[in-house]
Amino acid sequence: MEKLQEEARKRGLKQIGEPIRRFDLEPNHLYEIYLDEYDNEYVFRRGILTIVAADGTVY
């Protein structure tokens, strides 16, 4: 998941951990959701990445 961490750095996320896929959080097949140890959420929906930091900031 190095690419996710690299993208998070580019977007300015301060604390970046190792993202782990969370199938239990994915509402359907259009989503891929990853969480890291800092509770940052990496959401792919139809191939578009949105990063939500633990404090709620969207990157």
N, C-alpha and C positions, 0 to 999 in steps of 0.2 A: 504494500500500500504506500510505497514511497511516493508515487505520483500524487496521491491525496495530500500527503504531508507537504510536498513541494508546492502544490497549488495553494494550500492554506498559508504557507509562508509568503507566497506572492501576494495574496490578498490581505496580508497584515495581521493574521491571527497571532496572538501573543504566546499562548501555551498550546503546544501541539503534541499529542500523544500518538500511540499506535492504533489506527482505526481497525475495528473488528466488525465484521458484518453481523447485523442483527435481523435475521429473517423474521423473528417474532414481532418486529415493529413495522414490517412492510405490509401495507393494507391490500396491495394487489401486485400483479406482475409488472406494472409500470414503474415500480419503485425499487431502488436499492438503498438501504440505509445502513450507515456505519456509525459507531460511537467510539470515542477514545476514552482514556482514563481520566481526562479532564472534563468529561461530559459534553464535549463538542460533538455536534451531530452533522454528518456529511450525508446529504440526501441527493440521490440521482433520481430524476423523474424524466423519463423519455430521453435520457442521455445528457440532461442539463444538471450541472452540479450547483447546489446551494449549500453553504456551510452556515450553521447556526451555532454560535459560541455558547458556552454554558451560561453567560449573562444575558443571552437573548439577542445579541448583536448578530445581524445577518451579513454575511460576506458573499 
